[in-house]
Amino acid sequence: MPTPILMPALSPTMEEGTLAKWNVKEGDKVSSGDVIAEIETDKATMEVEAVDEGTVGKIIIAEGTEAVKVNAPIAVLLDDGESAGDIDMDALAGGGTPKADDTKKAEAAASPKADSPKEAPAKPAPKANGSSNGRVLASPLAKRIASQNGIDLSAVSGSGPRGRVVKRDVEKAMKDGTGKASSASAPQQIAPATIDARLYPADSYEAVKLDGMRKVIAKRLTQSFNQEVPHFPLNIDIELDTLLEARKRINATSPKDGDGAFKLSVNDFIIKASAMALKQVPAANATYTDEAILLHKHADIGVAVAIDGGLITPIVWKAEEKGLKQISAEVKDMAGRARNKKLKPEEYQGGTFSVSNLGMFGITSFSSIVNQPQGAIMSVGAGQERVIVKNGKMEIATMMTVTLTCDHRVVDGAVGAQFLAAFKNFIEEPTSMLL
């Protein structure tokens, strides 16, 4: 019998997602493992692989559809000898499609009637993009790319279902040099309902619609800061000169090209030192729950990475067991894929501790909000030359200020102070990380 393809749950917490793109069309044969679609979650675009082989008999959910519920049927796969007439849409509708009306519309647009011996002739592709009540129909990904590159979607011809503008249409417009937005052609924006026009006239700003990532960040951090996590900061100044010299020597002797090439950053040392300090002070490597405090066996360090529209923290798992070279390679790889939204959920969800480093932007000191369910996050400022007192004499040293923000339910002040003391020792004497 026909096999439904369901909206996958790409993470334990995922409830819905956007079906960004279909890589197959009705009538295509697929094998197990073939990439058939792309799903957008709040922080990543994930590929969906076929789990069975067969022929795509019906595409139920069109690409670009938002808020598709997990386990909702999105397409149907046919075995040998089966046809579209064997598909029972009533049975599929009972499986939890997003909206009954949407399913019926998709059924009418995407497949022939069950009692029809032949497929209905395909409608000619629209010459211009689709629109609904004056609104251009476009996938979320196409909208994002167009916004970033100054493309006017109303001037782009859509090749998607019902004339919807999809990613390939925007990329073609960019390549051809067409569709550039101008003040004359830019559509009039609608002010958000929460904006007081007396304070901000409609022509004085550009309203950028919130995407899923920014909504999730706002929700979680508001929950952490205002409602659930009683947090407090601890500051400490750390001398960097010995570490900088060690880093310089290591990088000077490292291969400059080829598979073995690497170049360590100060952040690589910070990640390793954090992991070592957490193992030395295990009470700081903890998570609070209503039933128990979880003392983690490994130091899984989340590294804050800024991406378009938000922030993501790819995780270096078991960082205490890894050398600086491996940590450096993993962070570079995950940061690059994070900026392209290609990280897998298991690469950025979880972790036991986070590091946020804004030193490269010249920020000397700041405090971050605890990233639940972790118990603490460390904010790292820039290394800068300062006058300090050593043995009663003034000297110049490269100093760095770090701030540890703790969830007071699980990491007390004394525990946080012990962690910072251990971290300071590892940074000021980097060879101690070899012990």
C-alpha positions as CSV (number, residue, x, y, z in Angstrom):
1,M,0.0,0.0,0.0
2,P,1.2,3.6,-0.5
3,T,3.6,4.8,2.2
4,P,3.2,8.3,3.7
5,I,6.3,10.4,4.2
6,L,5.9,12.3,7.5
7,M,7.3,15.6,8.6
8,P,10.3,14.5,10.6
9,A,11.2,15.6,14.2
10,L,14.8,16.9,13.7
11,S,15.3,17.4,17.4
12,P,13.6,16.3,20.6
13,T,11.9,19.6,21.1
14,M,10.8,20.3,17.5
15,E,7.0,20.6,17.1
16,E,6.8,22.2,13.7
17,G,9.0,23.4,10.8
18,T,9.0,25.0,7.4
19,L,9.2,22.7,4.3
20,A,11.7,24.9,2.5
21,K,12.3,22.9,-0.6
22,W,11.5,19.7,-2.4
23,N,14.4,18.0,-4.2
24,V,12.0,15.6,-6.0
25,K,8.8,15.9,-7.9
26,E,5.9,13.6,-8.4
27,G,6.8,10.6,-10.5
28,D,10.5,10.6,-9.4
29,K,11.9,7.3,-8.2
30,V,13.8,7.5,-5.0
31,S,16.0,5.1,-3.0
32,S,16.6,4.8,0.7
33,G,19.0,7.5,1.7
34,D,18.2,9.9,-1.1
35,V,17.8,13.6,0.0
36,I,14.3,14.4,-1.0
37,A,13.6,17.7,0.9
38,E,15.0,20.5,3.1
39,I,13.3,21.4,6.3
40,E,13.9,24.8,8.1
41,T,13.9,24.8,11.9
42,D,14.5,27.7,14.2
43,K,18.3,27.6,13.8
44,A,19.2,25.3,10.9
45,T,18.2,24.0,7.5
46,M,18.2,20.2,7.5
47,E,18.1,17.6,4.7
48,V,15.5,14.9,4.8
49,E,16.4,11.5,3.5
50,A,14.0,8.9,2.1
51,V,13.7,5.8,4.4
52,D,12.1,3.6,1.8
53,E,12.4,3.2,-2.0
54,G,9.6,3.8,-4.4
55,T,8.0,6.4,-6.6
56,V,6.8,9.8,-5.4
57,G,3.1,9.5,-5.9
58,K,1.9,12.7,-4.4
59,I,3.4,15.8,-2.8
60,I,0.9,16.9,-0.2
61,I,2.7,19.9,1.3
62,A,4.1,22.5,-1.1
63,E,7.6,23.8,-0.6
64,G,7.6,27.1,1.3
65,T,4.8,26.0,3.6
66,E,5.4,27.2,7.2
67,A,4.3,25.6,10.5
68,V,4.0,22.1,9.3
69,K,3.4,19.9,12.3
70,V,5.8,17.0,13.1
71,N,4.4,13.7,11.8
72,A,2.1,15.4,9.4
73,P,2.0,13.6,6.0
74,I,4.0,15.7,3.5
75,A,4.1,13.3,0.6
76,V,3.2,9.7,-0.4
77,L,5.6,7.0,-1.8
78,L,4.2,4.3,-4.1
79,D,5.5,0.8,-4.5
80,D,5.8,-1.1,-7.8
81,G,2.4,-1.6,-9.3
82,E,0.7,1.2,-7.3
83,S,-0.7,4.4,-8.7
84,A,-2.0,7.7,-7.5
85,G,-5.5,6.2,-7.5
86,D,-4.5,3.9,-4.6
87,I,-3.8,6.8,-2.3
88,D,-6.5,7.3,0.4
89,M,-6.4,11.0,1.3
90,D,-9.1,10.6,4.0
91,A,-6.9,8.2,5.8
92,L,-3.9,10.5,5.5
93,A,-5.8,13.5,6.7
94,G,-6.5,11.6,9.9
95,G,-2.7,11.4,10.4
96,G,-2.4,15.0,11.4
97,T,-1.9,17.3,8.4
98,P,-1.5,21.0,9.4
99,K,-4.9,22.1,8.2
100,A,-7.7,20.3,6.6
101,D,-8.3,23.1,4.1
102,D,-4.6,23.1,3.1
103,T,-4.6,19.4,2.6
104,K,-7.6,19.6,0.3
105,K,-6.1,22.4,-1.7
106,A,-2.8,20.6,-1.9
107,E,-4.7,17.4,-3.0
108,A,-6.5,19.2,-5.8
109,A,-3.3,21.0,-7.0
110,A,-0.8,18.2,-6.5
111,S,-2.5,15.0,-7.9
112,P,-5.2,13.7,-10.2
113,K,-8.6,12.5,-8.9
114,A,-8.6,8.9,-7.7
115,D,-11.1,7.7,-10.3
116,S,-9.3,9.4,-13.2
117,P,-7.4,6.9,-15.5
118,K,-5.0,9.6,-16.6
119,E,-3.3,12.5,-14.9
120,A,-4.8,15.9,-15.4
121,P,-2.9,18.1,-17.7
122,A,-0.4,20.2,-15.9
123,K,-1.2,23.9,-15.7
124,P,1.2,26.2,-17.5
125,A,3.8,27.8,-15.3
126,P,2.9,31.3,-14.3
127,K,4.7,34.0,-16.1
128,A,4.9,36.2,-13.0
129,N,5.1,35.5,-9.3
130,G,2.1,34.4,-7.4
131,S,0.3,36.9,-5.1
132,S,-2.4,36.8,-2.5
133,N,-4.3,40.0,-1.7
134,G,-1.3,42.0,-3.1
135,R,1.2,40.0,-1.1
136,V,4.0,38.2,-3.0
137,L,4.0,34.5,-2.4
138,A,7.6,33.4,-1.5
139,S,9.3,30.8,0.6
140,P,10.9,32.0,3.9
141,L,14.3,31.1,2.5
142,A,13.7,33.2,-0.7
143,K,12.5,36.1,1.4
144,R,15.6,36.0,3.6
145,I,18.0,35.8,0.6
146,A,16.1,38.6,-1.2
147,S,16.2,40.8,1.9
148,Q,19.9,40.3,2.4
149,N,20.7,41.1,-1.3
150,G,18.3,44.0,-1.9
151,I,16.0,42.0,-4.3
152,D,12.4,43.2,-4.9
153,L,10.4,40.0,-4.8
154,S,7.5,41.6,-6.7
155,A,9.8,41.9,-9.7
156,V,10.9,38.2,-9.6
157,S,9.1,35.5,-11.6
158,G,8.2,32.5,-9.4
159,S,8.7,28.9,-10.5
160,G,7.3,27.3,-7.4
161,P,3.7,26.0,-6.8
162,R,1.1,28.6,-7.7
163,G,3.8,31.0,-8.8
164,R,5.6,31.0,-5.4
165,V,9.0,32.6,-5.5
166,V,11.6,30.1,-4.3
167,K,15.3,30.2,-3.6
168,R,16.4,29.4,-7.2
169,D,14.3,32.3,-8.5
170,V,16.0,34.8,-6.2
171,E,19.4,33.4,-7.1
172,K,18.6,33.7,-10.8
173,A,17.5,37.3,-10.3
174,M,20.8,38.0,-8.5
175,K,22.8,36.4,-11.3
176,D,20.9,38.2,-14.0
177,G,21.0,41.5,-12.2
178,T,17.3,41.9,-12.2
179,G,14.8,42.6,-9.5
180,K,17.0,45.1,-7.6
181,A,14.9,46.9,-5.0
182,S,14.5,50.7,-5.4
183,S,12.7,53.4,-3.5
184,A,10.1,53.6,-6.3
185,S,9.4,49.8,-6.5
186,A,9.7,48.9,-2.8
187,P,6.3,47.8,-1.4
188,Q,4.8,49.9,1.4
189,Q,5.5,48.3,4.7
190,I,2.9,47.7,7.3
191,A,3.8,48.9,10.8
192,P,3.9,46.3,13.5
193,A,0.8,46.6,15.8
194,T,3.0,47.3,18.8
195,I,4.7,50.4,17.2
196,D,3.4,53.8,18.2
197,A,3.4,55.8,15.0
198,R,3.6,59.0,17.0
199,L,7.1,57.9,18.2
200,Y,8.3,56.2,15.0
201,P,6.7,57.4,11.7
202,A,6.2,54.6,9.2
203,D,8.8,56.1,6.8
204,S,11.5,56.4,9.5
205,Y,12.4,52.7,9.8
206,E,12.5,49.4,8.0
207,A,10.5,46.6,9.7
208,V,12.3,43.2,9.5
209,K,9.9,40.4,10.2
210,L,11.0,38.1,13.1
211,D,12.2,34.7,12.0
212,G,11.8,31.5,14.0
213,M,15.4,31.8,15.4
214,R,14.9,35.3,16.8
215,K,11.6,34.3,18.3
216,V,13.1,31.3,20.1
217,I,16.0,33.4,21.3
218,A,13.7,36.1,22.7
219,K,11.4,33.5,24.4
220,R,14.2,31.5,26.0
221,L,16.3,34.3,27.2
222,T,13.3,36.2,28.6
223,Q,12.3,33.1,30.4
224,S,15.9,32.6,31.7
225,F,16.4,36.3,32.7
226,N,13.1,37.3,34.1
227,Q,11.3,34.2,35.4
228,E,13.2,31.1,36.2
229,V,17.0,31.5,36.7
230,P,18.2,33.6,39.7
231,H,21.6,34.5,38.3
232,F,24.6,36.5,39.5
233,P,28.0,37.5,37.9
234,L,31.5,36.9,39.1
235,N,34.5,38.8,37.5
236,I,38.2,38.0,37.5
237,D,41.2,39.5,35.7
238,I,43.7,37.1,34.1
239,E,47.2,37.7,32.7
240,L,47.6,36.4,29.1
241,D,51.3,36.9,28.3
242,T,52.5,33.4,29.0
243,L,49.6,31.9,27.0
244,L,50.2,34.3,24.1
245,E,53.9,33.3,24.0
246,A,53.0,29.6,24.1
247,R,50.4,30.1,21.3
248,K,53.0,32.0,19.2
249,R,55.6,29.2,19.5
250,I,53.0,26.5,18.7
251,N,51.7,28.3,15.6
252,A,55.2,29.1,14.4
253,T,56.1,25.4,14.3
254,S,52.8,24.1,12.9
255,P,52.4,23.0,9.3
256,K,51.2,26.0,7.1
257,D,49.3,23.9,4.5
258,G,48.0,20.4,3.9
259,D,45.8,18.2,6.0
260,G,47.9,18.8,9.1
261,A,47.9,22.6,9.0
262,F,46.4,24.4,11.9
263,K,46.5,27.7,13.7
264,L,45.4,28.0,17.3
265,S,43.4,30.9,18.6
266,V,43.2,32.3,22.1
267,N,39.6,31.0,22.2
268,D,40.8,27.4,21.7
269,F,42.9,27.7,24.9
270,I,39.9,29.2,26.7
271,I,37.6,26.3,25.7
272,K,40.2,23.8,26.8
273,A,40.9,25.6,30.1
274,S,37.1,25.8,30.7
275,A,36.8,22.1,30.3
276,M,39.7,21.4,32.5
277,A,38.4,23.8,35.2
278,L,35.0,22.1,35.1
279,K,36.6,18.7,35.7
280,Q,38.6,20.2,38.6
281,V,35.5,21.8,40.1
282,P,32.7,19.4,39.1
283,A,30.1,21.2,41.2
284,A,30.2,24.0,38.5
285,N,29.5,21.5,35.7
286,A,25.9,21.0,36.8
287,T,22.2,21.4,35.7
288,Y,19.3,22.2,38.0
289,T,16.0,20.3,37.7
290,D,13.0,20.3,40.1
291,E,13.8,16.7,41.1
292,A,17.7,16.7,41.3
293,I,20.9,18.4,40.4
294,L,22.7,16.8,37.5
295,L,26.4,16.6,37.9
296,H,27.7,16.0,34.4
297,K,30.5,13.5,33.7
298,H,32.0,15.4,30.8
299,A,32.6,19.0,30.0
300,D,30.5,19.7,26.9
301,I,31.4,23.3,26.0
302,G,29.0,25.4,23.9
303,V,30.8,28.1,21.9
304,A,28.6,31.2,21.0
305,V,28.7,31.9,17.3
306,A,27.0,35.0,15.8
307,I,25.0,34.2,12.6
308,D,22.6,36.2,10.5
309,G,19.5,36.9,12.6
310,G,20.7,35.5,15.9
311,L,23.1,33.4,17.9
312,I,23.9,29.7,18.1
313,T,26.1,27.6,20.3
314,P,27.7,24.6,18.6
315,I,29.1,22.2,21.2
316,V,32.5,20.7,21.6
317,W,31.6,17.4,23.2
318,K,33.9,15.9,25.9
319,A,36.3,18.9,25.5
320,E,38.4,17.8,28.4
321,E,39.5,14.7,26.4
322,K,40.5,16.7,23.3
323,G,43.7,18.5,22.4
324,L,43.9,22.1,21.3
325,K,44.4,21.1,17.7
326,Q,41.2,19.0,17.6
327,I,39.2,21.7,19.5
328,S,40.4,24.3,17.0
329,A,39.4,22.2,14.0
330,E,36.0,21.3,15.4
331,V,35.1,24.9,16.3
332,K,36.2,26.2,12.8
333,D,34.1,23.5,11.1
334,M,31.0,24.0,13.2
335,A,31.2,27.8,13.1
336,G,31.4,27.7,9.3
337,R,28.4,25.4,9.0
338,A,26.5,27.3,11.7
339,R,26.7,30.5,9.6
340,N,25.2,28.5,6.6
341,K,22.6,27.0,8.9
342,K,23.9,23.5,8.2
343,L,24.4,22.3,11.8
344,K,22.6,19.2,13.0
345,P,20.4,19.7,16.1
346,E,22.6,17.3,18.1
347,E,25.5,19.6,17.4
348,Y,24.0,22.6,19.1
349,Q,21.4,21.3,21.6
350,G,22.4,20.4,25.1
351,G,25.9,21.0,26.5
352,T,26.9,21.6,30.1
353,F,28.6,25.1,29.9
354,S,29.0,27.9,27.4
355,V,31.7,30.4,26.4
356,S,30.9,33.7,24.8
357,N,33.9,35.7,23.5
358,L,33.5,39.2,22.3
359,G,37.1,40.2,22.7
360,M,37.6,40.3,19.0
361,F,35.2,43.2,18.9
362,G,37.1,45.2,21.5
363,I,34.6,44.5,24.3
364,T,36.6,44.5,27.6
365,S,33.9,43.2,30.0
366,F,30.3,42.0,29.7
367,S,27.9,39.4,31.3
368,S,25.9,36.9,29.4
369,I,22.5,35.4,30.2
370,V,22.6,31.7,31.4
371,N,21.7,29.4,28.5
372,Q,19.3,26.9,30.0
373,P,19.5,24.1,31.0
374,Q,23.2,24.8,31.7
375,G,24.3,26.1,35.1
376,A,26.7,28.8,34.0
377,I,28.1,30.8,31.1
378,M,31.4,32.6,30.9
379,S,31.8,35.9,29.0
380,V,35.3,36.7,27.7
381,G,36.6,40.2,27.1
382,A,39.5,41.5,25.0
383,G,43.1,41.1,26.0
384,Q,44.7,44.5,26.5
385,E,47.8,46.0,27.9
386,R,47.3,47.4,31.4
387,V,49.5,48.6,34.2
388,I,49.5,46.2,37.1
389,V,51.4,45.9,40.4
390,K,53.7,42.9,40.9
391,N,55.9,42.6,44.0
392,G,55.3,46.2,44.8
393,K,56.3,47.4,41.3
394,M,54.2,48.7,38.4
395,E,54.5,46.6,35.3
396,I,52.7,46.4,31.9
397,A,50.9,43.1,31.2
398,T,48.3,41.8,28.8
399,M,45.2,41.3,30.8
400,M,41.8,39.8,30.1
401,T,38.6,40.2,32.1
402,V,36.1,37.2,32.2
403,T,32.7,37.2,33.8
404,L,31.0,34.0,35.0
405,T,27.2,34.2,35.2
406,C,25.9,31.5,37.4
407,D,22.4,29.9,38.0
408,H,22.3,30.4,41.8
409,R,20.0,27.4,42.2
410,V,22.9,25.1,41.3
411,V,26.2,27.1,41.2
412,D,26.8,29.0,44.5
413,G,29.2,31.9,44.8
414,A,31.9,29.8,46.4
415,V,31.7,27.2,43.6
416,G,31.8,29.9,40.9
417,A,34.8,31.4,42.6
418,Q,36.6,28.1,42.7
419,F,35.9,27.5,39.0
420,L,37.3,30.9,38.1
421,A,40.4,30.3,40.2
422,A,41.0,27.0,38.4
423,F,40.4,28.6,35.0
424,K,42.8,31.4,35.8
425,N,45.5,29.0,36.7
426,F,45.1,27.0,33.5
427,I,45.2,30.2,31.4
428,E,48.2,31.8,33.2
429,E,50.1,28.5,33.2
430,P,48.9,26.8,30.0
431,T,51.4,23.9,30.4
432,S,49.3,22.8,33.4
433,M,46.6,21.7,30.9
434,L,49.0,18.9,29.9
435,L,49.0,17.3,33.3
